[in-house]
Amino acid sequence: MALSAESRSVTIPSPGALIVVALGGNAISSPASRGTTDEARAHLALALRGVVTLIERGYRIVLTHGNGPQVGDILQRMELARAHVPALTLDLCGAQSQGQLGYLIEQELRAALRARGITPVPDVATIVTQVVVDPADPKFQRPSKPIGPLLPQARAAALQAAGIPTIEVEPGSWRRVVASPRPLRILQLPAIEMLVRQGVLVVACGGGGVPVVEGTDGTLRGIEGVIDKDLASALLATQLRASMLAILTDVPKVLLDYRTTKALELTRLTAGDARNLLEHDYFPPGSMGPKVQAAVEFVEATGCHAVITSLEHAADLTDPRIGTHILAGARRHDE
């Protein structure tokens, strides 16, 4: 497939522009870590180096982040303590993780800015974000997002009897599954906009935000589900009129034919060609697919561009040779 943006130049936002940076879950923990606070701080200190460099160069930053491992830990603690204390609903688990991770990000970011000699140190604020979803979203009829710890069959059967869906992820081991509805509206957008205008570094939409549904009278209630962090980040970047959406993950560029001998690194793509590749299942739905989808939606909505790269290259987001840049433009081929 010919990719129509490979020879197209990339217009990089100038200092002063707003960039929404989505940190992947590996920014805070790794599969080998035990999930301690000290480990989380160490991971964040490394992950935020590039972000601090962008701030040092004059870019305005809004941070989003994943929360999968942290919500998994909360659910594990609830599972171990279920005979002694009432369980929290999933929306409360999401809100708790947003506050917990935002607190750590604020402290590590302030420390990194101070160590870099940036004065005065900008204010950093975490917004526990609620995101409106449609209760009729078809994803609620087909929950498929695994969450929480591995469970034995007996415990999975008890959850199923209580109306909580589970799936067998490996022989004899089960996990809860929930829906992943599409984000429609960010409730705290006016507050985020106000803080950004005042020069505050905002941390928002942690874990995709807490999914809520809105009643006809305006009342809100949380709903069991997990919003994709990258799709929520794209929505936030669009509504903030950001100049760039940067999705930081664990690979330096998007790959075609990932994990094969034919793997091909992509440097530039039009949104049209990227959507074509998505429609033909070139990107796995459980890994790169949602990131490319989020980038495409942001580019199509704004005409700006998005970049997907690794945490290690965060400082180089404005280098057109680094990462995969997705630009405005139609598809060349429908293959």
NORMO-V954436 format. One record per helix or strand of 2 or more residues. SS is the DSSP state (h for helix, s for strand). FROM is the first residue (numbers start at 0). LEN is the number of residues. If there is no record, write none. Layout:
# NORMO-V954436
((SS & FROM & LEN) (SS & FROM & LEN))
This chain:
# NORMO-V954436
((s & 17 & 6) (h & 24 & 3) (h & 36 & 20) (s & 59 & 6) (h & 67 & 13) (h & 89 & 26) (s & 123 & 3) (s & 129 & 3) (h & 137 & 4) (s & 144 & 7) (h & 152 & 9) (s & 165 & 5) (s & 172 & 6) (s & 184 & 2) (h & 188 & 9) (s & 200 & 3) (h & 205 & 3) (s & 209 & 5) (s & 219 & 3) (h & 228 & 11) (s & 243 & 6) (s & 253 & 3) (s & 263 & 3) (s & 267 & 3) (h & 270 & 9) (h & 287 & 15) (s & 304 & 6) (h & 310 & 6) (s & 323 & 4))
